[in-house]
């Protein structure tokens, strides 16, 4: 319970929380207080000294950042002594700042094109600075009345300005600009990078007058370990660190609260809008896992796909016969052809795909359309991987809705992170794991198939042999049960069995975790995206490990499995899954199947290739990008009589469609998503949309209404759709459209403790050639999903994910060097790639990013290659 005290500020009384820094309280109470070096929530740096105040009974002028609230405090922020103190320290700060406009009394009379008449050496001016009117230093100078009638720091004194030459601006990357000449050495960026992100890419270099901010070892930003999250931009009080895109127009007309949809966390963001287009992104409160953090995709993805690259209108026809058409014409033609297919072949000749990238409202209407048609074939491409994961959860806990919270990660005592660099696939989840290690002293074990950012913070870093994660995870579970006292705590559950080889490395990792097992345990899994059987095995092994580490009762709350896309949880909540078979039990207790179930996505494509499935309706999904065995996926889609695709970018799936409808982009959506933490997050429309684009749910509703006058669908807006979802599912009651202002959280659901460890199937490699390598693929940090899906050349603006990554030993045995061109063969197909050597890569594996060349790696993977193999040949 918070202890409240009473303080007086400028003769006004307030009740505040005891012990909080005064600088934070004063800002919250509406009193301007300059704090150029302070970061809320972190220990004070006390470097700028601009937050000086008077406190009755305290000597001198204490700093508001180092003084904490106590009962009876009488505080003054505006006395003559305080103002004079601030002016003096500001004059010192400004003496070396390159922008002398801040100390000039003529600044009100300047115009952008004017020549400065006060100083012939001035090269930087506020009116030509991209941060003009959104600069903290500028505001602090104005409030302190610098340069108006008092402090002009360069009058009658030797010039210190530019006495020490600073490096020139660094503009060598597409995201972040760094201009050391604007820096006041407040060190906010250093502390944000170190204390908030735990990246330590920024440091102080030099000493005395030569002190400066440096990235890495002092080179360019893109040569350092910076991951371009932009936290340094958020905290920089000057134009030293700036976003590169749109920096000259990044003074928004308005800010709109919405969410990033690039991963399963759904970080809440504020999008700055200028003249109908997004110009700046910053973190927003709401998502209590992400809070003040986002990643490079969330911060800069808004600008990755231009409006001209999006679908502007609908399309009729396939290939060379295709032509642009309005939504009404596309819907009318699709309706006529669907009705003919249903009449001739029955409703089971039609299937519907929702999407883990669509909103809850879009997916709900996809389900209702399937019901209107009468088909049981309803799934999504993410169901290919998440279906087996859900099956494992039900086997263990009786439910997929576990009573877990990702907010528990940062307070965990023991963490196991399983997956190919969770910091790349779900970046901010990685930040919270690092929080636990750095701030809470947690023991961290990582299990991955390639080098991981989290390995630098790990107590033990385990690599999966031949690219498979499940066997190592299962082995660690067995090793954990072998630790003192663990088996006794587990009682009758016994020991995990199946594909477990426990060596010294696993035993050491289990030993490192053992002292922390009396505290809070967290097991985090990001399942592999290439194989359903691999995802199933990994989920089952992760469940066993969680049981071993946390015990049966705590296991449901200790396991966190991250879905492959942002709204997989919501997708399944609204019923976008294949209809289960209907079974009856006779008087003798024998169960008989009376009605067949619906087809999953893999079975749908097989039915399309065989000719029994005639039509497929795809709402925002992209099976060509997301599913393995791409050649057969394409063949299935090409065999369909009707393929209706609703999307906002021209994906390869769209290119194969007979009918296309233009969806609106995610930043123009009004709706909701349900993230990996079961937070229901509000999306708000922020940007202008194309001329014929409409939300996918509206297109689906229109189609259902045209197909049947009895569809019962007449939703006026997305809020009404969410109300209908809430009426079907008690977990959405608190998020009904009229009440979901920003986000809410689903209630914790009961999941029973596991009754036994799960069996984990052994996985074998698909390629038996002596010189084959295990193919590893996954989401990289820098590639934009939509840009990659649209085959745009700058999907990876840093060009870091355009290579085949090999260990030097594997390259040497094949006569390959860094930069060599190779042909990568697998699954009867081949792709050309460029080699990049990486000593941190796992020997025996080859890594190709999932989104590289619009998912070209999927051509090398068979329909269920648990450990796909590839053979390399020099081009």
N, C-alpha and C positions, 0 to 999 in steps of 0.2 A: 504494500500500500504506500502511495506517495505521501511524503510529509510536506505539508504546505507551510509557508512562512509569509509574513507581510513585510514588504519593502516599500520605500517611497522614492519615486523618481521624478525629479523636477516638480516636487510638491504634490505629486499625484500618488495615491496609495494603490498597491496591487497585491493580490495573493498569488504567490509563485511557488514552484517546487524548490525545496531546499537543496542546496549543494550544486545547482546547475551553474555553468559559467554565465556571468552577467552579460557577456556579449551576445549570447544566444537569446537570453530573456529580453534584453533591450530591443533587439530586432523584432521579436515576436510581439512586444508591447507597442510597437510603432514608433520607436525612437531611432532616428538615424544614428548609426555608430559606424565609423570607418573601421574596417578590420581587413586590411589588405593581405595579411599573411595567415589569417585564421581560417580553419576548415571546421565546420560544424561536426561535432561528434568525435573529433580527434583531439589529442593532447595539444595544448597551446604551444606555438612556436615562439611567440613574443618577440618577433623580429622587427616588425614595422613600427610598433609603438604608437600607432594612430588611434587606438581605442582608449586613450587615456580618459579618465573620469575623476571626479571628486567623490569621496565617500567619507561622510562625517565620522570623525574619530580615527581615521587612517592617515598616516603620514604621507606627504607628497601626493603625487597623482598616480594612483594604482591603475593597472591595465585591466580593462573589462574582460579580457580573455583569460587572465590568470586568477581573477577574483570570483569567488563563488557566492551564491545567494545565501544570506543568513538573516535570521529574524531581526527586524528593527533597523535594517540598513537604510540610511538616507543618502541618496545618490543624486549628483548633479552632472549633467552632460553638456551644459552650455555656459559655464562660468568663463570669465575673462581668462583665467589661468589655463583652463582646459583648451580654449580656442587657441591661445598663444602657443601652447605646447604642441597642438596638432599642426599648426602652421610651421613651426620650427622643424618638426620631424618630416613633414611633407616637403619642405624646401630641400632637405638633404636627399630624400628619395628622388626628387625631380631634378636635382643638379646633374645627374648622370643619365637622365632619361632623354631619349632622342627627340621627344616632341615638346618643343619649347612653347607651343601655343598654350599649354596649361598654365604658364606663368605670365602670360601677356594680357594686358588690360584691353588690347584692341581686338581680341578674338571675336567679339560680337560683330565687328565690321568686316571680317574676312569673308571671302567667297572662294569657292573651290579653285578657280583659275587665277586668283590673285598672286602676285609676287610678294613675299614677306618683306616689309620695309624696316623691320626692327633688327634683323640679324641676317647677315649675308651668308652664314654657314648653315642655316636651317634647311634641311632636306626632307624632314618628315614633319607633317602638320596634321592636326586633328581633322581638318576639313578634307584631307586626302587619305585618311586612314579608314580601312574597312571596318573598324570597330567604333567609329565615331557614333556617339550617342548611345552606345551600349557597353561602355568602358567603365569599370569600377574606379580606375585611377582618375579618370576625367570627372566622375561624380564626386569622388573624395576631394579633389582640388576645388571644385565649385563650392562644395559645402564649407570647406575651410577658408573660402574667400582668398585663395592663392592668386597673387598677381594683380588684384584689382586696385588696392590702395596700400598694400603693405609689403608682402614678401616677394621680391624679385631676386632670386638667388644668385644671378650672375652679375648684378650691378656692383661695381666697385670691388670686385674680387676676381682672382685669376680663374680662367675658364677650366673646369674639369670635364666638361662635356666633350665626349669623343677623345679624351686624352689616352684612353686605352682602347685600341681598335678591337672591335668585336667581329666575329665571323659574319659573313653575308647570310642572307636568308636562305633557308633550305626549302626548296619547292620541288624536290626530286620524286615525290610520290603523289598519287592522285587524291589523297584524303586529307593530309595534315600539313600545314605550313608552319615553319618555325623561324622567327626573326629575332635573333639574340639582341639586336639593337634596341628593341622595345622592352627588354626585360628589366625588372626592378629587383631581381633576386629575392622574391618573396618566398620561394621554395615551395609554394603550394603544389606545383606540378610534381615535384620530387616526392612529396608526401602522399599525394593522391596515387601516384604510380606504385609507391612502396606499400603504403598502409591500407589503401582501398582495393587495389588490384593485385598486389603482391607480385608485380612483374619486374620491378626495379630496372626499368629501361632508361630512366632519367636520373641523373646524379649531378652533384656540384663538382665542377672541375676548377683547378687553379686555387689561388688564395689571395687575400687582400684585394687590391684594386683589380686584379686579373680574374677574380672569381666569376664564373659564368655557369649557365646551365648547359649540360651536354647529354646527348643520347648515346647510349652504349659507350664505346671507347672514344667518343668525340667525332665520329664520322656522321654520315647522313642518317636520317631517321630510318629509312628502309634497310640500312645495313645493321641496325641494332635489333634487339629482341622485342621492340615495340610491336604490339598487336593491334594498334590503331583503334582502340576502344573509344578514344576521345575524352576520357576522364580529365586529362590535363587541359583540354579546351574548356570544359565546364568550369574549372576552378581558376583559370588564368585571369587575372584582373586587367590585363592589357591586351594588346594585339600581338603579343609574343607568340602565342599558340592559337592558330585559327583553323577552322574548317576550310578546305580548299574549294569545294563545290559551292557555288552561289554566294561566296563571301561578300560580294559587293551589293547583293540584294537581300541579304539575310537580316533585314529589319522587317519582321512579319507584320501584316495587317492584323492577324489574329493567331492565337495558339489553340490547337484542337487536341484534346486528350484521346488517344487511341492506343493501339498495341502493335508491336512488331509480330509478324507471323512467320519468321524465318526458322524457328525451332520450337520445341515442345514447351518451352517456358513461357512464351507470350509476354515478354517484358513490356510493361506499360511505358509509353512514350508521349511526348508532346511534339506535335508537328507544327512548325511555324509556316504559315501560309501567306503568300504575297501574290495578289492578283490571280487567285485561283490555283496556284501551283505551290508545292512544297519547296521550301528554301532552307530549312534548318530543322534538325531533330535534337532533342535533349531528353534525358530520362525524366519520367514522371512517377509520382507516387501512385500507389494502388496495388500493384503486384508486390506482395510483401516478401517475395524471394529476391526479385531483381532490385527493387527500391531505387537507389540512385545510380544503378549501373546498367549499361547496355554494351553491346559488342559492335565491331566494325560493320556487321551486316545490318544491325538495327539502326545505327547512326547514319550510315551513308547509303543504305539500300534504297531509300526513297527516290534517289536520283539516278538509279542504275538503269532503269528502262524508261526511255523517253516516251511521251504520249504518242509520237509518230510511229513508234515501234509496236504499239499495242493494236489490238483489233478494234477497228473503228465502226464496223457494221457486220451484219451477218453475211453468210455465203451459201450458195447453192451449187451442188455439183462437186465432182471429185477430179483432181488432176487438171488437165488442160481445159476441161469443160466447165470448170468452176467460174462463177461470177458473183459479184457483190449483190446482196439483196437485203431488204429491210427485214426486221424481225417478224413482222406479220406474214410476209411471203414465205420465209423459211418455216415458220410454225405451221402454216397452212399446208405446205407441201409435205412436211414431215408427218402431219396428222393423217393426211390422205394415205400415205404409204404405210404408216404404222397400222392403220385400220385394216388395210388390205392384208398385211402380214398376219395380224391377229386373226382375221376371218379365215385365212387359208391354213395357217399353221398352229393357231392357238396362242394364248398369251405367254406360254412358256418358251416361245420362240423369240421373246424379247427379254433383255436384261438391262439393269440400271447400275451404273457406278457412281457412288458419291465420292467424296474426297477428304483426306485428312488436311487439305489446304483450304477447304471451303468452310463457311460459317455453320453454326448449328442450324440456323434458319434455312440455309441452302440444302443441307443434308436432310433436314426434316421434310422439306418438300420433295426431295428425291425419293424418300421412303413413301410419302403419300402418293407420288406419281406411280411407283411400282404397285401400290395397292389398287390404284385406279385401273391400271392395265390388267392387274390380276396375276402378275408374275411373282414368283418366289426368288428369282435370281437377282439378288441385291447385295452388292459388296463394294469394295474399293481396292485400289492397288496396295494401300497400306495394310489391308486385311490379310494380304499374303503373308506378311511377317507378324502382324499383331494378333491374328487369329490363333496361331500356335502359342504365342506368349500368354494370351488370355486363357487358353486351355490349361497351360501349366499352372497358372494362378488358381484356377477353379479346382484343379486336382489337389493342390496343396491347402488352400484356404477356403474353398467353397464359394469364392467371390473374386471378381476382378477389382472391386472397390475396397481397397485396403485402408485402414485407419492411419495412414502415414501423412507426414507433412514435410515438404522440402525445406521449410524453415528450420527444421531440426538439424539440418546438416551442419550449420556453422557452430552449433553447440555440442556436436558429437565428440565422443572420446576415442572411438575406433571407427575407421572408415575403410571400406574396400571399394575402389572405383574400377569397374570392369568395362572395357570398351576402348575403341581405337581413338584415343585422345578426346575425352569428354569435353575438354576445353575448346575443341574445334567444333564438335557437333552441337553442344549445348553450353556455350561459353560461360554464361553467368553462373550456371550450376558449378562449373569448375572454380569460379571465383569463391563461391560459398564453401566449397571443399577446402580451398586454400585458407579461407578465414578460420576454419576449424583447426588447421595445423598451426598457423601463425599465432592466432589469438587465443586458442584454447588448448594448445599443446597436444592435439589429437595424433594418434598413430595412424598413418595412412599407408595402405598397400595398394598399388596399382597393378592391374592385369591388362595388358594390351598386346596387340600384334605389331605395333610400330612405336616409334618414339612419341612421347607424350609430354606436354608442358607440366602435367601434374607430377611426373617422375622427379622433377627437381625439388619437390616438397615431400617426397615419399620416404617413409621409413624403409620400405622394401619395394622394389620395382620388378615385377615378374613379367617375362615375355612368353607369349604362347608359341610353342614349337609348331612349325608348319602352318602357322597362321590361325590355329584354332584356340578359342578362349575357354570353351566349356571344360575341357580336360584339366586345365590348370585350376580353374575355379573349383571343380569337384575335388581335385587333389588338395587344395587349400582347406576345403571343408573337412576332409579326412584328417589332415594334419591338425586342424583346430580341435577336433574331438579328442585327439591324442594329448592335448595339453592338460595339465593337472587341474582336476576339479570339473572339467567341462563335461566329460562323459557322465559323471554322477548327476550333474544338473539336468542333463537331457533325459535321464530315466530310461524308459523302455524304448525310446526312439532308435537306439542302436547306433550304427556307424553308416555313413553314406557309402553306397557301393556303386561300382560301374565306372569304367574308364578313368580310374584314378591311379596315378603313379606319383608317390610321395618321395621326393628327394630332399636333399639338405636345404636347398633354396626355399622350398615350401615350408619345411619345418622351421627354418629361421624366421620366415614371415609370420607364421602362426605364433611363434614365441614372442615376436615383437608386439603382436596384437593382444596376447593373453593378459598382460597387466591392466589393460584398459576395458576388459569385458564386463567389469562390474558397473561401468558407466553406460552412457548412451552409445548404441551401435548403429551404424548406417552402412548398408550395402547398396551401391548405385550401379545400375547396369544400363548401358546403351547398346542394345542388341545389334549384331551385324545386320546390314541391310541387303546382303546378297543372297540369302538362303533361308527358307522357312524352317528346314530341319536344324540349321545352325542356330537360329533364333530360339527355337524350342529347346535345344540342348543347353544353350546359355542361360535361358530363363530357369530351367529346372535346376541347373547347377548353382545358380545364384540363390535360388530358394533354399537349397540344401546348406549353402554357406551361411545364409542368414540365420537359419535354424541353429546351426552349430555355434555361431558367435553370440547370438542374442538370446537363444532359448526359444522354446516353442511358443510361450505366451506372448513374448515381445516381438516375435518374428514378423507378424503382419504389419506392425508399425515401423519396422526397421528396414524394410525393403523398398527401394525406389527404382522402378523400371521406366526409362525415358522413351516415350513413343518416337517413331521415326519422323513424324510430321506434327504440325502445331496443334491440330484439333482432332487427333485420333480418339481421344477420350470422348469428346462430344459427339463425334461421328457414330460411335457405338452406343452412346447413351440414347440417341434419337432413333436407334434401330436400324442403322445401315449395316446389316450383317445378313448372310444367307438365312432364309427361313429354315428352321430346324424340321427334320422329318417328324411326322405325326405317328405316334405308336399307341397301340391299345394292348391291354392285358386281359387275357381270357380268364374263365373261371378257374382254370388250373394254374394260373400264375404265369403263363407263358406270354412273353411280349412279342407282338407281331407289328410290323410296320404297315400301316394302312395308307400312308400318303408320302410320296417322295419329298425330300427337302430341296431347298434352293441350291444353286451352284455358287461356289466361291469364284473369285476372279480367275484363278488358274483354270478351273473347269469351264468357265464361260468361254475363255479363249480356245480351249480344246474343242468345245462344242461349235464355235464359230468356224474353226478349221474343218471340222467334219461336216458342216452344213446344217446341223440341227438348230443352231442359234442364228437367226436371220437379222436381228436388229439389236443395237446397243446404244443406250443413251448415257453419255458421260458428262457429269456435272463437275467441272473443274479438275478432274483427274487426268493423269498423264501416264498411262501404262507403258508407253514406249520408253520413257525415261526411267521409270521406277521399277520395272520388272526385269528379271534376267531373261536370257534367251531371246534377245531382241528380234532376231530374224523371224522366229516363230510368232512373236507378238505382232509384228508388222503383218505377217501373212494372215493371221487371224482377223485383224482389223480390215485388211483389204478384201477378205472373203465375205464380209457382211454385206447384205443388201442395203442396209441403212445404218449409218454411223452418225449420230447427232452429238456434237461436242459443244459444250458451253465453256468458254474460257476467255481470258482477257489478253493473252499473248499467243502468237502463232506457233504453238508447239508442234512437234512432229506428229503427235496424235491428231492435232487440228488439221495438219496437212493431208492426213488420210481420210478425213471426214467427208461424208456426202452432204451433211447439213451442219452449219456453224452458226452459233449465236454469240454475240459479244457480251461478255460479263463486264462488270466494273472492277477496277483494281482494288486490292485490299485496303488501300488508304482512302478509298471512296465508299467503303462498305459501311452500312448501318446494320449492326448485328452483334453476335457474340461468339466467342470461342471458349472451350474448356481446356485448360492447359494440363500439363503433367501433374500438377499439384492440386488438380480439381478446383482451381479458381475459375469462376465463370467471368470472363473479362469482356468488357464492352468495347466494341469497335465503333468509331464515329466517322461519318463521312467528312473528309477534309479537303480533297482536291476535286477539281472539275473533271467530268467524265467525257468520253467520246460521244459523238452525236447519236449513235444508235445503241449504245451500251446500256444494259439494264442489269440489276442484280440477278444472279442465277436463280434465286428462289422465285422471282417473278416470271422468268421464262418457264420454269418447271410448272408453276401454277397455271400459266396460260395454256401450256400443252395439255395438262390434265383436264382443264375445263373444255378444251376443244375435243378431247377424246371422249369425254363423258359429261353429260349435263348433270349427272348425279355425283360428281366428284366431291361435292361439299366443300370445295376450296374457294374461299373468297377473302383472303387476308388483305387488309388495306396497307399494312406496313410491317416492317420487321418486328416491331414490338408486339403486334398481334400474333405473329408466328411464335415468338418466345412465350407468350401467354399460353398458347396451345401446347407447347413443349412442357411447360410447367404443369399443365393439367394432366399430362400423361406420366410425369416423372416427379416424384416428391423431392428429388434432389435439386430441382430447378424452381421450386416454389419461391424461394427468396430472390430469384433472379427474373421473375416475371417482368415483361417488357416495361410496364408502368413503374417498376421499382428499381430496375437495374440502372443506376445512375452511372457507375463506372465499373465496379466489379463486386463480386461476392464470392463466398466460398461454399462449396457443397458440404453438408454435414458429414461428420465422420460416420462411416458405416461399419457395421460389425462384420468381421471376417473371423471364422473359427481358427483356433490354433491348429497347426498341422498335426496329423496323427502319425505320420511316418515320413522318413526321407523319401524323395522321389528317385525313380530310376532315371539314369541319364544314358541315352543311346550313344554308342561309339560312332564317331564320324570318320569317314575315310576320304582320302584325296581323290579327285576325279581324274587326275593326269598321272599316269604311271611311268612316263618316260624318265630315264635316268637323269636327264639334265633339266627337268621341269622345276618350276618354282611355284610355291603357293601364292595365288593371287589375292591380294588384300585391297579392299576398296572401302571408301567411307566418305563422309562429308568433310570437306576442308573448311577452314575458317573464312577464307577470302572470296570464294566464288558465290555470286548471287544466283539464287535458285531460278528466279523468273528469267533473268538474262540468259542463263545457261539453257533453260527450257526453250527459249526463243532462238537459240543458236547465235546469240550476239557475240561478236568477236572480243568484247571487253568484259565478259562475264567475270573474269578474274583480272581486275585492274592492276594488281601487283604482279601478275604473271608468275605466281609462286606455285600454282597447282596445274602446271602444264607439262609435267614430267613423269617419267617412269622412275620411281625411287628404288635404288638397289644398294645393298651393302657392298663395299669395295671388294670383298673377297668373292662374292658371287659374280661381280662384274669381271674380275681378273680371270676367273676360270673360264669365262666365255669370251675373253679377249675384247672386253668392252671398256670404254673410258667415259669420263664425264663429257656430256654433250653429243655422244654418238647417237646416230639414228638407228633404231631397231624396229623389227617387225615382231609384234607380240601375238602369238598364236594360241588359241584355246577354243573349245566348243565348236571346232570346225570352221572358225572364223579367224580373222586377223585384223589388227589395227597398227598403224605406224605411230611411234612415240620417240621422244628424246630422253636419253638416260641422264639422270642426276644421281651422283653418288652421295651416300649419307652413311657415315660411320655409326650413327645411332639406329639405323634400320635393322630389323631382325634378319639374321642370316637365313637363307632359304626362302625368303619371301620377296615379292615384287609388289609395290604399291602404285595404283593408279586412282586418282580422285574420282568419286562417283559422278560429279557434274562436268568433268573434263569432256570437251567436245560433245556437249549435250547428252552425256551418259553413254559414250561409246564403249566404256568398259563392260556394259551389259551384254554386248555381243559375244564376249569371251566366256560368259558364265552360262552353264546349262540350267535347265529348269529347276533343278534342286541340287546343285553342286555345293555340298556342305563345305568342302575345302577345294575350291576351284584351282586347277593347275594351268600354268601357261609355259610355253617354250619360246625362248628369245632367239632371234637370228639377226645378225648385223645387216643393215640395209646397204 
